[in-house]
């Protein structure tokens, strides 16, 4: 009986072990919802790449023209404002769509001559994003000066480049610049490839002051931070300060013009009121 009892216990242990092992294998190889989602994303990405290759052959005969358009979209901030990286083919479809909409509206409003509105619709997206980029550059001036100030202090203190960029990220306010700084810092930490990371950062802006900053950052990655770089940084910071002063002066001049226009309108309104009142009293005396 003891032998049978031991054999039964041993058999139960083996069976329980095998069952637990089989459960682990099944659970490990089980297809989860996350796996399905990831598989669908991969399939969609492949389908998108195939469509992009087809559109690329149709709309862009030269590889260089496709890459130039992609770079232009990135520099103008189109990817940032839309919220994702948009391909040149997709952007071209947006232009065609705007052209068709304005063309149809123009034909309904003014007849065949309304077809000219299609040309306006085609160039409208690019004009809008160029205007938006100019506004961003103006708004970023103070933040760019802050970056230069912070980088100078960081260079003098001898801190690491990633720490300096992290300090810049905390102090800037413009969302587009802040997002790009965060991505730059994350890229540097992940890859430690300064030149490649800085190049990606520079391609997100069409701004001379940011380009100058990127030149200095590349030099810092190649040879380390030096006194000459501090003087270059101070020089560029002076240029940014001058641009900020010009911007403030234009704003003040604009406010002065608005005040003058309001004064002129007020004077004209008073004169018009006095004239009408005098004319009305004269008419009453005559009749």
Secondary structure, 3 states (H helix, E strand, C coil): CHHHHHHHHHHHHHHHHHHHHHHHHHHHHCCCHHHHHHHHHHHHHHHHHHHHHHHHHHHCCCHHHHHHHHHHHHHCCHHHHHCCCCCHHHHHHHHHHHHHHHHHHHHHHHHHHHHHHHHHHHHHHHHHHHHHHHHHHHHHHHHHHHHHHHHHHHHHHCCCHHHHHHHHHHHCCCHHHHHHHHHHHHHHHHHCCHHHHHHHHHCCCCCHHHHHHHHHHHHHHHHCCCHHHHHHHHHHHHHHHHHHHHHHHHHHHHHHHHHHHHHHHHHHHHHHHHHHHHHHHHHHHHC
